[in-house]
Amino acid sequence: METYDLSQITAAEFKALTGEPVVIHFAENFSLPATITTVNELNGYTPLERSSFSVEFQTNGDRRVIPQGIFRVVHPDGKYLDIFLVPIAQDPLGTRYEAVFS
């Protein structure tokens, strides 16, 4: 598996993945399928060349709320990111999590 470079990844790259499936690995033996649902560009400060942005993920069919933490998000192409996710809402479809890239 290959990792995405956190300092280089942009909102545009995530926008291109909106609606695509991913798998969030919450623990060694516990992962859930999810979908990238929303990408928001932010006006916050970042020392990087890219702008700040946030990404929302929706778990599919599982409404458990996992406390915030760093989790591995894997795209079907095999690339992954270890990112800090925060649970932000529950709905009939599952739980939504947000990652902020600043």
C-alpha positions, 0 to 999 in steps of 0.5 A, a space after each residue: 500500500 502507498 500513502 498519500 502525502 498529507 502536506 501535498 494532498 488538496 481539497 480538489 483531490 478529495 472533491 474528485 473522490 466525492 461519493 467514492 467508497 473508502 474503508 476506515 480502520 478504527 482498530 486492528 480488527 475493526 473497520 467500516 466501509 464509508 463514503 467521502 461525502 463533503 469537501 469544504 475549503 476553509 479560510 484558516 491559516 496553513 503553513 503549507 502551499 495548499 489551502 485548508 479544507 475539511 472532508 466528511 466521511 459517512 459510514 455505511 449502515 453502522 451507527 456506532 460512534 467511535 471517539 475521535 482519534 487517528 485512523 487509517 482511511 484506505 481508498 480502493 486503489 490501495 492508497 491510504 491516509 492516517 488522519 485525525 477523525 472526529 465524529 460529528 453526527 449520526 443519521 439513519 445511514 450511519 455516523 459522519 466523521 470529519 477530518 480537517 487539513 490545515 
